[in-house]
Amino acid sequence: MRVKRGTSHIKRRKNLLSRAKGFRWGRKSHPKLARTAVLKAGAHAYRDRRKKKRDFRSLWNIKINAASREQGVTYHELIDKLKKGNINLNRKVLAELAEHEPAVFAEVVKQA
């Protein structure tokens, strides 16, 4: 007796097209085009989850640098003094302070 794969074939195609929802042109409705689009989308998502960490760190550095220069210190001098003064604030927290609490950030720079 032969195996008819109608249900599994439809399920597989439906799953693929559901992952291609929102794609443009034929890539949302044609399984052949959707397959490559979904594979590429997954690869980009994987890569960019790692890239996001680099992007945010560089953004924090820019914010800290801008705020520290207003206090008359460069970014790299500030980081050096914080390390030597044993002030353990990471760049994310420093950037938040620099952006939202300039008075507190100025006090941190003074302590360093």
CNS distance restraints for C-alpha pairs under 8 A (distance, minus, plus):
assign (resid   5 and name CA) (resid   9 and name CA) 5.80 0.50 0.50
assign (resid   6 and name CA) (resid  10 and name CA) 6.10 0.50 0.50
assign (resid   7 and name CA) (resid  11 and name CA) 6.04 0.50 0.50
assign (resid   8 and name CA) (resid  12 and name CA) 6.05 0.50 0.50
assign (resid   9 and name CA) (resid  13 and name CA) 6.24 0.50 0.50
assign (resid  10 and name CA) (resid  14 and name CA) 5.95 0.50 0.50
assign (resid  11 and name CA) (resid  15 and name CA) 6.10 0.50 0.50
assign (resid  12 and name CA) (resid  16 and name CA) 6.28 0.50 0.50
assign (resid  13 and name CA) (resid  17 and name CA) 6.17 0.50 0.50
assign (resid  13 and name CA) (resid  31 and name CA) 6.71 0.50 0.50
assign (resid  14 and name CA) (resid  18 and name CA) 6.04 0.50 0.50
assign (resid  15 and name CA) (resid  19 and name CA) 6.43 0.50 0.50
assign (resid  16 and name CA) (resid  20 and name CA) 6.50 0.50 0.50
assign (resid  16 and name CA) (resid  31 and name CA) 7.20 0.50 0.50
assign (resid  16 and name CA) (resid  34 and name CA) 7.10 0.50 0.50
assign (resid  16 and name CA) (resid  35 and name CA) 6.85 0.50 0.50
assign (resid  16 and name CA) (resid  38 and name CA) 7.69 0.50 0.50
assign (resid  17 and name CA) (resid  21 and name CA) 6.40 0.50 0.50
assign (resid  17 and name CA) (resid  28 and name CA) 6.24 0.50 0.50
assign (resid  17 and name CA) (resid  29 and name CA) 6.50 0.50 0.50
assign (resid  17 and name CA) (resid  30 and name CA) 7.89 0.50 0.50
assign (resid  17 and name CA) (resid  31 and name CA) 6.69 0.50 0.50
assign (resid  17 and name CA) (resid  34 and name CA) 6.59 0.50 0.50
assign (resid  19 and name CA) (resid  38 and name CA) 6.75 0.50 0.50
assign (resid  20 and name CA) (resid  27 and name CA) 6.94 0.50 0.50
assign (resid  20 and name CA) (resid  28 and name CA) 5.04 0.50 0.50
assign (resid  20 and name CA) (resid  29 and name CA) 7.91 0.50 0.50
assign (resid  20 and name CA) (resid  34 and name CA) 5.99 0.50 0.50
assign (resid  20 and name CA) (resid  37 and name CA) 7.30 0.50 0.50
assign (resid  20 and name CA) (resid  38 and name CA) 6.05 0.50 0.50
assign (resid  21 and name CA) (resid  28 and name CA) 5.61 0.50 0.50
assign (resid  22 and name CA) (resid  28 and name CA) 6.63 0.50 0.50
assign (resid  23 and name CA) (resid  27 and name CA) 5.92 0.50 0.50
assign (resid  23 and name CA) (resid  28 and name CA) 5.09 0.50 0.50
assign (resid  24 and name CA) (resid  28 and name CA) 6.29 0.50 0.50
assign (resid  26 and name CA) (resid  30 and name CA) 5.60 0.50 0.50
assign (resid  26 and name CA) (resid  33 and name CA) 6.76 0.50 0.50
assign (resid  26 and name CA) (resid  34 and name CA) 7.66 0.50 0.50
assign (resid  27 and name CA) (resid  31 and name CA) 7.52 0.50 0.50
assign (resid  27 and name CA) (resid  33 and name CA) 4.92 0.50 0.50
assign (resid  27 and name CA) (resid  34 and name CA) 4.51 0.50 0.50
assign (resid  27 and name CA) (resid  37 and name CA) 6.53 0.50 0.50
assign (resid  28 and name CA) (resid  33 and name CA) 7.83 0.50 0.50
assign (resid  28 and name CA) (resid  34 and name CA) 5.81 0.50 0.50
assign (resid  29 and name CA) (resid  34 and name CA) 6.94 0.50 0.50
assign (resid  30 and name CA) (resid  34 and name CA) 5.84 0.50 0.50
assign (resid  31 and name CA) (resid  35 and name CA) 5.94 0.50 0.50
assign (resid  32 and name CA) (resid  36 and name CA) 7.10 0.50 0.50
assign (resid  33 and name CA) (resid  37 and name CA) 6.32 0.50 0.50
assign (resid  34 and name CA) (resid  38 and name CA) 5.92 0.50 0.50
assign (resid  35 and name CA) (resid  39 and name CA) 6.23 0.50 0.50
assign (resid  36 and name CA) (resid  40 and name CA) 6.14 0.50 0.50
assign (resid  37 and name CA) (resid  41 and name CA) 6.00 0.50 0.50
assign (resid  38 and name CA) (resid  42 and name CA) 6.11 0.50 0.50
assign (resid  39 and name CA) (resid  43 and name CA) 6.34 0.50 0.50
assign (resid  40 and name CA) (resid  44 and name CA) 6.15 0.50 0.50
assign (resid  41 and name CA) (resid  45 and name CA) 6.05 0.50 0.50
assign (resid  42 and name CA) (resid  46 and name CA) 6.14 0.50 0.50
assign (resid  43 and name CA) (resid  47 and name CA) 6.22 0.50 0.50
assign (resid  44 and name CA) (resid  48 and name CA) 5.93 0.50 0.50
assign (resid  45 and name CA) (resid  49 and name CA) 6.10 0.50 0.50
assign (resid  46 and name CA) (resid  50 and name CA) 7.05 0.50 0.50
assign (resid  47 and name CA) (resid  51 and name CA) 6.32 0.50 0.50
assign (resid  48 and name CA) (resid  52 and name CA) 5.79 0.50 0.50
assign (resid  49 and name CA) (resid  53 and name CA) 7.30 0.50 0.50
assign (resid  50 and name CA) (resid  54 and name CA) 7.24 0.50 0.50
assign (resid  51 and name CA) (resid  55 and name CA) 6.20 0.50 0.50
assign (resid  52 and name CA) (resid  56 and name CA) 6.14 0.50 0.50
assign (resid  53 and name CA) (resid  57 and name CA) 6.25 0.50 0.50
assign (resid  54 and name CA) (resid  58 and name CA) 6.28 0.50 0.50
assign (resid  55 and name CA) (resid  59 and name CA) 6.24 0.50 0.50
assign (resid  56 and name CA) (resid  60 and name CA) 6.15 0.50 0.50
assign (resid  57 and name CA) (resid  61 and name CA) 6.26 0.50 0.50
assign (resid  57 and name CA) (resid  91 and name CA) 7.34 0.50 0.50
assign (resid  57 and name CA) (resid  92 and name CA) 7.49 0.50 0.50
assign (resid  58 and name CA) (resid  62 and name CA) 6.33 0.50 0.50
assign (resid  59 and name CA) (resid  63 and name CA) 6.35 0.50 0.50
assign (resid  60 and name CA) (resid  64 and name CA) 6.11 0.50 0.50
assign (resid  60 and name CA) (resid  91 and name CA) 6.09 0.50 0.50
assign (resid  60 and name CA) (resid  92 and name CA) 6.03 0.50 0.50
assign (resid  60 and name CA) (resid  94 and name CA) 7.80 0.50 0.50
assign (resid  60 and name CA) (resid  95 and name CA) 5.18 0.50 0.50
assign (resid  61 and name CA) (resid  65 and name CA) 5.99 0.50 0.50
assign (resid  61 and name CA) (resid  75 and name CA) 7.62 0.50 0.50
assign (resid  61 and name CA) (resid  91 and name CA) 6.94 0.50 0.50
assign (resid  61 and name CA) (resid  95 and name CA) 7.37 0.50 0.50
assign (resid  62 and name CA) (resid  66 and name CA) 6.18 0.50 0.50
assign (resid  63 and name CA) (resid  67 and name CA) 6.27 0.50 0.50
assign (resid  63 and name CA) (resid  95 and name CA) 5.60 0.50 0.50
assign (resid  63 and name CA) (resid  98 and name CA) 6.81 0.50 0.50
assign (resid  63 and name CA) (resid  99 and name CA) 7.14 0.50 0.50
assign (resid  64 and name CA) (resid  68 and name CA) 5.90 0.50 0.50
assign (resid  64 and name CA) (resid  75 and name CA) 6.56 0.50 0.50
assign (resid  64 and name CA) (resid  91 and name CA) 7.68 0.50 0.50
assign (resid  64 and name CA) (resid  94 and name CA) 6.51 0.50 0.50
assign (resid  64 and name CA) (resid  95 and name CA) 5.27 0.50 0.50
assign (resid  64 and name CA) (resid  98 and name CA) 6.19 0.50 0.50
assign (resid  65 and name CA) (resid  69 and name CA) 6.05 0.50 0.50
assign (resid  65 and name CA) (resid  74 and name CA) 6.28 0.50 0.50
assign (resid  65 and name CA) (resid  75 and name CA) 4.52 0.50 0.50
assign (resid  66 and name CA) (resid  70 and name CA) 6.67 0.50 0.50
assign (resid  66 and name CA) (resid  75 and name CA) 7.99 0.50 0.50
assign (resid  67 and name CA) (resid  71 and name CA) 6.84 0.50 0.50
assign (resid  67 and name CA) (resid  98 and name CA) 5.72 0.50 0.50
assign (resid  67 and name CA) (resid  99 and name CA) 7.80 0.50 0.50
assign (resid  67 and name CA) (resid 102 and name CA) 7.76 0.50 0.50
assign (resid  68 and name CA) (resid  72 and name CA) 6.45 0.50 0.50
assign (resid  68 and name CA) (resid  73 and name CA) 5.36 0.50 0.50
assign (resid  68 and name CA) (resid  74 and name CA) 5.99 0.50 0.50
assign (resid  68 and name CA) (resid  75 and name CA) 6.21 0.50 0.50
assign (resid  68 and name CA) (resid  78 and name CA) 7.21 0.50 0.50
assign (resid  68 and name CA) (resid 106 and name CA) 7.97 0.50 0.50
assign (resid  68 and name CA) (resid 109 and name CA) 7.43 0.50 0.50
assign (resid  69 and name CA) (resid  73 and name CA) 5.03 0.50 0.50
assign (resid  69 and name CA) (resid  74 and name CA) 5.37 0.50 0.50
assign (resid  69 and name CA) (resid  75 and name CA) 7.30 0.50 0.50
assign (resid  71 and name CA) (resid 106 and name CA) 6.76 0.50 0.50
assign (resid  71 and name CA) (resid 109 and name CA) 7.49 0.50 0.50
assign (resid  73 and name CA) (resid  77 and name CA) 6.36 0.50 0.50
assign (resid  73 and name CA) (resid  78 and name CA) 6.32 0.50 0.50
assign (resid  74 and name CA) (resid  78 and name CA) 6.20 0.50 0.50
assign (resid  75 and name CA) (resid  79 and name CA) 6.29 0.50 0.50
assign (resid  76 and name CA) (resid  80 and name CA) 6.12 0.50 0.50
assign (resid  77 and name CA) (resid  81 and name CA) 6.15 0.50 0.50
assign (resid  78 and name CA) (resid  82 and name CA) 6.09 0.50 0.50
assign (resid  78 and name CA) (resid 109 and name CA) 7.02 0.50 0.50
assign (resid  78 and name CA) (resid 112 and name CA) 7.26 0.50 0.50
assign (resid  79 and name CA) (resid  83 and name CA) 6.23 0.50 0.50
assign (resid  80 and name CA) (resid  84 and name CA) 6.22 0.50 0.50
assign (resid  81 and name CA) (resid  85 and name CA) 5.78 0.50 0.50
assign (resid  81 and name CA) (resid 112 and name CA) 5.36 0.50 0.50
assign (resid  82 and name CA) (resid  86 and name CA) 6.01 0.50 0.50
assign (resid  82 and name CA) (resid  87 and name CA) 5.09 0.50 0.50
assign (resid  82 and name CA) (resid  88 and name CA) 7.22 0.50 0.50
assign (resid  82 and name CA) (resid 112 and name CA) 5.35 0.50 0.50
assign (resid  83 and name CA) (resid  87 and name CA) 6.14 0.50 0.50
assign (resid  83 and name CA) (resid  88 and name CA) 7.18 0.50 0.50
assign (resid  85 and name CA) (resid 112 and name CA) 5.88 0.50 0.50
assign (resid  87 and name CA) (resid 112 and name CA) 7.54 0.50 0.50
assign (resid  89 and name CA) (resid  93 and name CA) 6.33 0.50 0.50
assign (resid  89 and name CA) (resid  94 and name CA) 6.49 0.50 0.50
assign (resid  90 and name CA) (resid  94 and name CA) 6.31 0.50 0.50
assign (resid  91 and name CA) (resid  95 and name CA) 5.96 0.50 0.50
assign (resid  92 and name CA) (resid  96 and name CA) 6.29 0.50 0.50
assign (resid  93 and name CA) (resid  97 and name CA) 6.19 0.50 0.50
assign (resid  94 and name CA) (resid  98 and name CA) 6.04 0.50 0.50
assign (resid  94 and name CA) (resid 105 and name CA) 7.26 0.50 0.50
assign (resid  95 and name CA) (resid  99 and name CA) 6.12 0.50 0.50
assign (resid  96 and name CA) (resid 100 and name CA) 5.91 0.50 0.50
assign (resid  96 and name CA) (resid 101 and name CA) 7.41 0.50 0.50
assign (resid  97 and name CA) (resid 101 and name CA) 4.69 0.50 0.50
assign (resid  97 and name CA) (resid 102 and name CA) 6.25 0.50 0.50
assign (resid  97 and name CA) (resid 104 and name CA) 6.63 0.50 0.50
assign (resid  97 and name CA) (resid 105 and name CA) 5.45 0.50 0.50
assign (resid  98 and name CA) (resid 102 and name CA) 5.15 0.50 0.50
assign (resid  98 and name CA) (resid 104 and name CA) 7.99 0.50 0.50
assign (resid  98 and name CA) (resid 105 and name CA) 5.44 0.50 0.50
assign (resid 101 and name CA) (resid 105 and name CA) 6.30 0.50 0.50
assign (resid 102 and name CA) (resid 106 and name CA) 6.07 0.50 0.50
assign (resid 103 and name CA) (resid 107 and name CA) 6.37 0.50 0.50
assign (resid 104 and name CA) (resid 108 and name CA) 6.32 0.50 0.50
assign (resid 105 and name CA) (resid 109 and name CA) 6.28 0.50 0.50
assign (resid 106 and name CA) (resid 110 and name CA) 6.19 0.50 0.50
assign (resid 107 and name CA) (resid 111 and name CA) 6.18 0.50 0.50
assign (resid 108 and name CA) (resid 112 and name CA) 6.26 0.50 0.50
